[in-house]
Amino acid sequence: MAIGVPETDVFNAADAVLARGERPTVERVRIELGRGSPARVGQLLDQWWEQLAQRLKGHTLLPDLPGEVAQVFAEAWRVALAHADTASQAALTEERNSLFAAQTALTQERKLWEIALAAAQADLAEGTSKLAQVELQLAERQGLVDQLAAQVTDVRQQRDHFTGQLEHRQSELEALRAEHAAAQAHIRAVEDRAHQQVDQARQEIKALGQQQERARREHAKQVTELTTQRDALQATARAGEQTVAHQAGKVAALEATIAQWRRAQAAGPKRAPRKTPPASTNKSRRPRKKISP
């Protein structure tokens, strides 16, 4: 509320309250004004009562009345003024008590608000500190996320690389299978040992292809396991390469054996045919076995 409310507004409000037949009090005048502090209105209301007495004295000058009547009327007016002054003092005391009680309550309320404000400020400081810690932790977690993202990218690149290698190995295996199929068509007449070796090589190559397929599926399934997947995939790839190299060596050795056999077969007809003596003659020319003592 405004402290510097004009005195004319207070006087006019007091006149309006008095005109309604009510005794002007601080609260009624403040209600009539709609503003003003109790202290300011109470101070100006005291001045209004003093001016009211002077105003009423001016209205009581009745020169047409007889002296005795005027004296009686003046005495009655003095008593009324005294009574009004006593009532105004009592009202003023009541208003001052109310004002003191209001000020006391306001002081207590202000202390409570100060305590609450201090607590709120402490909570704010604590919250600010916690917020700073959370932001620091968030930054650290963001750094970890960036590192993990980089690792994931690296693992994916390695996965793509190993997948390409596996596909290349698969194509090589398919080529080997085709070569083996062609070789099987040419070496049907090879002795049982060669057939068994070729069948064994085919089974081993087929098992290797299945093993590599299982390794590829396992790699695709465990792609989210980062370093463990990478190590497992590398180990599987190395084992596959060693097995392929081993099988390739076997196939090369087998092809060398077949080639040697073919050369031997091809060179056989060029030699001078050797006449075989009759069975009876061969039997007669056989060397006798030595009898061991």
PyMOL commands that set and color helices and strands:
alter all, ss='L'
color gray80, all
select helices_A, chain A and resi 7-19+26-33+38-59+67-186+192-221+223-267+279-285
alter helices_A, ss='H'
color red, helices_A
deselect
rebuild
show_as cartoon
